[in-house]
């Protein structure tokens, strides 16, 4: 196995050190390291992080390969510094059986740009009526531990309770897309001043907050784990904060776009800003940033949602919801959290690697950058500034809200178990 010497990297943003990779493992971390025959990577003060882990990715395969495939999605992940992604279940067919989750898992293993951990559906066909094969998916080769009907809410309280009870037996977690469907019928954007002025159907904050309140109480009653997907409102933050103060086993994620963008963007009527949950207000954005900083929100997850050009190049009402995010997530987090002083790089490592790996039971990921640990690593040029150009994306889709926007930071190298998947910003 080859040796790689990363020279002069700021591990988690600290003082420059050398990191020696031997095969699949970090062999040594320290100053002035050397290794005969090792490939040398001059880090020149770039920040070295554990490989990023995304708990919320849409890879679209099987069924919507026109949007994304496991290959193109994992190439996008490697470009963004990720070494593991959790693939959502809303594929065609739905990932609600052991056979489908194993198919996705094996595709990830074959392509090798990052580890792919399938998320199983909570209900058959995402229809919310009958529990899917949760136990069979967990016992399959894919070893599913996270279950979600993301894209749809498990709005039936009895079904949600049963799911929480079922996954408790093997330490799984239900990841809820919090959206009360009756309160969001015909909704097009956040309900507020902007929706009123534009005449677009409003998506009230309470539609999210009411489901979160219900589900944290159910999790407390059952004694199980619940995870809140793409939390987006200040009120949701307060509910999660209250639940944690009671000792309820709840975790929550925020997307990069909800940390940066507001519903004011919708004034352009550009469908690239149409997303579920919708972009919220400036007040919500600041509440989300503060909650991520203080740990109320546990992680950043991309909700990478690729769509073909024709699904976004249309009038607002007809456009699909979602944005790609794997290749820009770390830059947005640097802009909103690090450059603003809310988080240091150790905090970023916690929110984007260590904690998502722990929530999803991603063995071998989210580990410290120290001797004896798996060599899942990403090197970031934090001094870089540049405009986002989706033409250079590895993702099959280009529906980014950041086109032409200047963002800081650039991932230059990614290693998966000691094997380079990205070198000098280019996929291997």
C-alpha positions as CSV (number, residue, x, y, z in Angstrom):
1,X,0.0,0.0,0.0
2,X,1.2,3.5,-0.8
3,X,2.3,6.2,1.7
4,X,1.2,9.8,1.5
5,X,2.8,12.6,3.5
6,X,0.6,15.7,3.8
7,X,3.1,18.4,4.8
8,X,2.2,21.6,6.7
9,X,-1.6,21.2,7.0
10,X,-3.6,23.0,9.7
11,X,-5.4,20.0,11.3
12,X,-8.9,21.3,12.2
13,X,-7.5,24.8,11.7
14,X,-4.7,24.5,14.3
15,X,-1.0,24.9,13.9
16,X,0.6,23.4,10.8
17,X,1.5,19.7,11.2
18,X,2.5,16.8,9.0
19,X,0.1,13.8,8.5
20,X,1.4,10.5,7.2
21,X,-1.0,8.1,5.6
22,X,0.1,4.5,5.3
23,X,-2.3,2.4,3.3
24,X,-5.9,3.0,4.6
25,X,-4.8,4.4,7.9
26,X,-3.3,7.6,9.4
27,X,0.1,6.4,10.6
28,X,1.4,9.5,12.3
29,X,0.6,13.2,13.0
30,X,3.3,15.6,14.1
31,X,6.0,18.1,13.0
32,X,8.9,17.3,10.7
33,X,7.7,13.8,9.6
34,X,9.3,11.9,6.8
35,X,8.7,8.6,5.0
36,X,10.9,7.1,2.4
37,X,9.1,6.7,-0.9
38,X,6.0,8.6,0.2
39,X,4.1,10.8,-2.1
40,X,4.3,14.3,-0.7
41,X,1.4,16.7,-0.7
42,X,2.4,20.3,0.2
43,X,-0.5,21.6,2.1
44,X,1.0,25.1,2.6
45,X,-1.3,25.9,5.6
46,X,-4.5,24.6,4.1
47,X,-7.0,23.2,6.6
48,X,-7.2,19.4,7.0
49,X,-10.5,18.0,8.1
50,X,-11.9,14.5,8.6
51,X,-13.8,13.5,5.4
52,X,-17.2,15.2,5.4
53,X,-20.4,13.1,6.0
54,X,-23.7,14.1,4.5
55,X,-26.8,12.7,6.2
56,X,-29.2,13.9,3.5
57,X,-28.3,13.4,-0.2
58,X,-30.6,12.6,-3.1
59,X,-28.7,10.4,-5.6
60,X,-31.9,9.7,-7.7
61,X,-30.8,6.2,-8.8
62,X,-32.7,4.1,-9.5
63,X,-35.3,5.7,-11.6
64,X,-34.2,9.4,-12.2
65,X,-30.8,8.9,-13.7
66,X,-31.5,12.0,-15.9
67,X,-31.1,14.0,-12.7
68,X,-28.2,12.2,-11.0
69,X,-26.7,8.7,-10.6
70,X,-24.8,7.1,-7.8
71,X,-21.6,7.6,-9.9
72,X,-22.2,11.3,-10.7
73,X,-23.5,12.0,-7.2
74,X,-20.5,10.5,-5.4
75,X,-18.1,12.3,-7.8
76,X,-19.9,15.5,-6.7
77,X,-19.5,14.4,-3.1
78,X,-15.8,13.8,-3.4
79,X,-15.4,17.2,-5.1
80,X,-17.1,18.8,-2.1
81,X,-14.8,17.0,0.4
82,X,-17.3,14.2,1.4
83,X,-16.2,10.6,2.0
84,X,-19.7,9.3,3.0
85,X,-23.2,10.2,2.0
86,X,-26.6,8.9,3.1
87,X,-28.9,8.4,0.1
88,X,-32.6,9.3,0.5
89,X,-35.3,6.8,-0.3
90,X,-37.4,8.7,-2.7
91,X,-36.2,6.9,-5.8
92,X,-38.2,4.9,-8.4
93,X,-38.8,2.3,-7.2
94,X,-38.8,3.6,-3.6
95,X,-36.1,2.3,-1.3
96,X,-38.6,0.5,0.9
97,X,-37.2,-3.1,0.6
98,X,-33.9,-4.8,1.3
99,X,-33.5,-5.4,-2.5
100,X,-33.5,-1.7,-3.4
101,X,-31.3,-0.5,-0.6
102,X,-28.8,-3.2,-1.4
103,X,-28.8,-2.1,-5.0
104,X,-27.9,1.5,-4.0
105,X,-25.3,0.3,-1.5
106,X,-23.6,-1.9,-4.1
107,X,-23.5,0.8,-6.7
108,X,-21.7,3.0,-4.2
109,X,-19.1,0.3,-3.5
110,X,-18.5,-0.3,-7.2
111,X,-17.9,3.4,-8.0
112,X,-15.6,4.1,-5.0
113,X,-15.7,7.9,-4.9
114,X,-17.3,7.9,-1.4
115,X,-19.2,5.4,0.8
116,X,-22.9,5.4,0.1
117,X,-25.2,4.4,3.0
118,X,-28.9,4.1,1.8
119,X,-31.7,5.5,3.9
120,X,-34.7,3.3,4.0
121,X,-38.3,4.5,3.5
122,X,-40.4,4.6,6.7
123,X,-43.6,3.6,4.8
124,X,-44.3,1.5,1.7
125,X,-44.1,3.7,-1.4
126,X,-43.7,6.8,0.8
127,X,-47.5,6.7,1.0
128,X,-47.7,7.1,4.8
129,X,-50.1,4.1,5.3
130,X,-48.1,1.0,6.1
131,X,-44.6,0.6,7.6
132,X,-41.9,-0.5,5.1
133,X,-39.6,-3.5,5.7
134,X,-37.6,-1.7,8.4
135,X,-36.1,-4.8,10.0
136,X,-35.3,-6.4,6.7
137,X,-33.5,-3.3,5.4
138,X,-31.5,-3.1,8.6
139,X,-30.5,-6.8,8.4
140,X,-29.6,-6.5,4.7
141,X,-26.1,-6.1,3.4
142,X,-26.7,-2.3,3.4
143,X,-27.2,-2.3,7.2
144,X,-29.7,0.5,7.1
145,X,-30.0,2.5,10.4
146,X,-31.7,5.7,9.1
147,X,-35.3,5.8,7.8
148,X,-37.1,8.7,6.2
149,X,-40.0,9.4,3.8
150,X,-38.2,12.7,3.0
151,X,-40.0,14.6,0.3
152,X,-43.1,13.6,2.3
153,X,-44.0,13.9,5.9
154,X,-45.0,10.9,8.0
155,X,-48.0,12.9,9.1
156,X,-50.0,10.0,10.7
157,X,-49.1,10.1,14.4
158,X,-49.8,6.4,14.9
159,X,-47.5,5.4,12.0
160,X,-44.8,7.7,13.3
161,X,-45.1,6.1,16.8
162,X,-44.9,2.6,15.4
163,X,-41.8,3.5,13.3
164,X,-40.1,5.0,16.4
165,X,-40.9,1.9,18.4
166,X,-39.6,-0.4,15.6
167,X,-36.2,1.2,15.1
168,X,-35.6,1.5,18.8
169,X,-35.0,-2.3,18.8
170,X,-31.8,-1.9,16.8
171,X,-30.7,1.6,17.6
172,X,-32.1,3.2,14.4
173,X,-33.4,6.6,13.9
174,X,-36.4,8.1,12.0
175,X,-35.5,11.2,10.1
176,X,-38.6,13.3,9.7
177,X,-39.5,15.7,6.9
178,X,-41.6,18.1,9.0
179,X,-44.4,19.4,6.9
180,X,-48.0,19.2,7.9
181,X,-49.6,18.6,4.5
182,X,-53.0,20.2,5.1
183,X,-51.2,23.5,6.1
184,X,-49.1,23.6,2.9
185,X,-51.6,22.7,0.2
186,X,-50.8,24.9,-2.8
187,X,-47.9,26.5,-1.0
188,X,-45.1,28.0,-3.2
189,X,-42.9,29.9,-0.8
190,X,-42.6,31.0,2.8
191,X,-45.7,32.6,4.2
192,X,-45.0,36.2,5.1
193,X,-44.6,39.7,3.7
194,X,-42.9,38.6,0.5
195,X,-45.5,35.9,-0.4
196,X,-48.3,38.4,0.2
197,X,-46.7,41.0,-2.1
198,X,-46.0,38.4,-4.8
199,X,-49.3,36.7,-4.6
200,X,-47.8,33.3,-4.1
201,X,-49.3,30.6,-1.9
202,X,-47.7,30.8,1.6
203,X,-46.0,28.0,3.5
204,X,-46.4,28.9,7.2
205,X,-43.7,28.2,9.7
206,X,-46.2,26.4,11.9
207,X,-46.5,23.6,9.3
208,X,-43.0,22.6,10.2
209,X,-43.1,23.5,13.9
210,X,-46.3,21.6,14.7
211,X,-44.8,18.3,13.3
212,X,-41.6,18.8,15.2
213,X,-43.4,19.4,18.4
214,X,-45.5,16.3,18.0
215,X,-42.6,14.1,17.1
216,X,-40.3,15.1,19.9
217,X,-43.1,14.2,22.3
218,X,-43.6,10.9,20.6
219,X,-39.9,10.2,20.8
220,X,-40.0,11.0,24.5
221,X,-43.0,8.7,25.0
222,X,-41.4,5.8,23.1
223,X,-37.8,6.4,24.3
224,X,-36.5,6.4,20.8
225,X,-34.4,8.6,18.5
226,X,-35.9,11.2,16.1
227,X,-33.9,13.3,13.7
228,X,-35.4,16.5,12.1
229,X,-34.5,17.0,8.5
230,X,-33.7,20.5,7.1
231,X,-35.0,22.6,10.0
232,X,-35.7,26.1,8.7
233,X,-37.5,28.3,11.2
234,X,-36.7,30.2,14.4
235,X,-39.7,28.6,16.0
236,X,-38.4,25.1,15.2
237,X,-35.1,26.0,16.8
238,X,-36.9,26.8,20.1
239,X,-38.9,23.6,20.0
240,X,-35.7,21.5,19.5
241,X,-33.9,23.5,22.2
242,X,-36.8,22.8,24.6
243,X,-36.9,19.1,23.7
244,X,-33.1,18.8,24.4
245,X,-33.5,20.5,27.7
246,X,-36.0,17.7,28.7
247,X,-33.5,15.0,27.7
248,X,-35.4,13.9,24.6
249,X,-33.2,12.1,22.1
250,X,-33.7,14.5,19.2
251,X,-31.1,15.7,16.6
252,X,-31.6,18.3,13.9
253,X,-30.0,19.4,10.7
254,X,-29.8,22.6,8.7
255,X,-29.0,23.0,5.1
256,X,-26.3,25.4,3.7
257,X,-29.0,27.3,1.7
258,X,-31.1,28.0,4.8
259,X,-28.0,29.4,6.4
260,X,-27.4,31.9,3.6
261,X,-30.5,32.6,1.5
262,X,-33.8,34.3,2.4
263,X,-37.3,34.5,0.8
264,X,-36.3,37.9,-0.6
265,X,-34.6,35.8,-3.4
266,X,-38.1,34.7,-4.6
267,X,-38.8,38.2,-5.9
268,X,-36.7,37.2,-8.9
269,X,-39.2,34.5,-9.7
270,X,-36.2,32.3,-10.6
271,X,-37.2,28.7,-9.8
272,X,-33.6,27.9,-8.7
273,X,-34.7,29.4,-5.4
274,X,-37.7,27.1,-5.1
275,X,-37.0,24.5,-2.4
276,X,-38.7,22.4,0.3
277,X,-38.8,23.7,3.0
278,X,-38.9,27.2,1.5
279,X,-36.3,29.9,2.0
280,X,-37.3,31.8,5.1
281,X,-36.8,35.3,6.5
282,X,-33.6,37.0,7.6
283,X,-34.7,36.5,11.2
284,X,-34.9,32.8,10.7
285,X,-31.5,32.7,9.0
286,X,-29.8,34.3,12.0
287,X,-31.6,32.0,14.4
288,X,-30.4,29.0,12.4
289,X,-26.8,30.2,12.5
290,X,-26.9,30.8,16.2
291,X,-28.5,27.4,16.8
292,X,-25.9,25.6,14.8
293,X,-23.2,27.5,16.7
294,X,-24.5,26.6,20.1
295,X,-25.3,23.0,19.2
296,X,-29.1,23.2,19.3
297,X,-28.9,22.2,15.6
298,X,-26.5,19.3,15.5
299,X,-25.3,19.1,11.9
300,X,-25.2,20.6,8.4
301,X,-26.8,18.4,5.7
302,X,-26.9,19.4,2.1
303,X,-30.3,18.1,1.0
304,X,-28.6,17.8,-2.4
305,X,-31.6,17.7,-4.8
306,X,-30.5,17.5,-8.4
307,X,-33.0,18.2,-11.2
308,X,-32.6,18.3,-15.0
309,X,-32.7,21.6,-16.7
310,X,-36.2,21.4,-18.0
311,X,-37.6,20.9,-14.4
312,X,-36.2,24.3,-13.4
313,X,-36.3,26.2,-16.7
314,X,-40.0,26.9,-16.4
315,X,-42.5,29.1,-14.6
316,X,-42.3,29.2,-10.8
317,X,-45.4,27.3,-10.1
318,X,-44.5,24.4,-12.4
319,X,-40.9,24.1,-11.3
320,X,-39.5,21.2,-9.2
321,X,-38.3,22.0,-5.6
322,X,-34.7,21.5,-4.7
323,X,-31.1,22.6,-5.1
324,X,-27.8,20.8,-5.6
325,X,-25.4,21.3,-2.7
326,X,-22.6,18.8,-2.3
327,X,-20.0,20.8,-4.2
328,X,-20.7,24.2,-2.5
329,X,-21.7,23.2,1.1
330,X,-18.4,23.7,2.8
331,X,-17.9,27.1,1.1
332,X,-21.3,28.3,2.3
333,X,-20.6,27.1,5.8
334,X,-17.2,28.9,5.7
335,X,-19.0,32.1,4.6
336,X,-21.8,32.0,7.1
337,X,-20.2,30.3,10.1
338,X,-16.4,30.5,10.1
339,X,-15.8,33.9,8.4
340,X,-18.5,35.4,10.7
341,X,-16.8,34.0,13.8
342,X,-19.6,31.7,14.9
343,X,-17.7,28.5,14.4
344,X,-14.0,27.5,14.2
345,X,-12.8,24.7,12.0
346,X,-13.0,22.2,14.8
347,X,-16.7,23.1,15.1
348,X,-17.1,22.6,11.3
349,X,-15.5,19.2,11.6
350,X,-18.0,18.3,14.4
351,X,-21.1,19.6,12.5
352,X,-20.1,18.2,9.1
353,X,-18.3,15.0,9.9
354,X,-18.2,13.7,13.5
355,X,-21.8,14.2,14.5
356,X,-23.5,13.2,11.2
357,X,-21.4,10.0,11.3
358,X,-22.5,9.3,14.8
359,X,-26.2,9.9,14.1
360,X,-26.1,7.6,11.1
361,X,-23.7,5.0,12.6
362,X,-21.3,5.5,9.7
363,X,-18.5,3.3,11.0
364,X,-15.0,4.6,10.1
365,X,-16.2,8.1,9.3
366,X,-16.2,11.2,11.4
367,X,-13.1,10.0,13.3
368,X,-10.3,12.2,14.7
369,X,-7.4,13.2,12.6
370,X,-4.9,11.1,14.6
371,X,-2.7,8.0,14.4
372,X,-4.5,4.7,13.9
373,X,-7.7,6.3,12.5
374,X,-9.0,5.6,9.0
375,X,-7.5,8.0,6.4
376,X,-10.8,9.7,5.4
377,X,-9.7,13.2,5.0
378,X,-10.3,16.5,3.1
379,X,-7.9,19.4,2.5
380,X,-9.4,22.8,2.1
381,X,-7.8,26.0,0.7
382,X,-9.6,28.5,3.0
383,X,-7.9,31.5,1.5
384,X,-9.5,30.9,-1.9
385,X,-12.2,33.2,-3.2
386,X,-14.0,32.5,-6.5
387,X,-17.3,32.7,-8.3
388,X,-19.5,29.5,-8.5
389,X,-19.5,28.1,-12.0
390,X,-21.9,25.2,-12.3
391,X,-20.5,24.3,-15.7
392,X,-17.6,22.7,-13.7
393,X,-19.8,20.6,-11.4
394,X,-19.3,16.9,-11.2
395,X,-23.1,16.5,-10.5
396,X,-25.2,15.7,-13.5
397,X,-27.5,18.6,-12.6
398,X,-26.8,22.4,-12.4
399,X,-29.6,23.7,-10.3
400,X,-27.5,25.8,-7.9
401,X,-28.7,29.0,-6.3
402,X,-25.1,30.3,-6.1
403,X,-24.2,30.6,-9.8
404,X,-22.0,33.7,-10.2
405,X,-21.9,34.3,-6.5
406,X,-18.4,34.6,-4.9
407,X,-17.9,32.1,-2.1
408,X,-14.8,31.4,0.0
409,X,-12.9,28.2,0.3
410,X,-12.1,25.3,-2.1
411,X,-11.6,21.6,-1.5
412,X,-8.3,20.6,-3.1
413,X,-7.9,17.0,-2.0
414,X,-10.1,14.2,-0.7
415,X,-8.9,10.8,0.5
416,X,-11.2,7.8,1.1
417,X,-9.4,5.2,3.2
418,X,-6.0,6.6,2.0
419,X,-7.0,6.6,-1.7
420,X,-7.1,10.0,-3.4
421,X,-10.5,10.7,-5.0
422,X,-9.7,14.4,-5.6
423,X,-6.2,15.9,-6.3
424,X,-5.6,19.6,-6.8
425,X,-9.3,20.1,-7.3
426,X,-9.6,17.4,-10.0
427,X,-11.3,14.1,-9.6
428,X,-9.0,11.1,-10.0
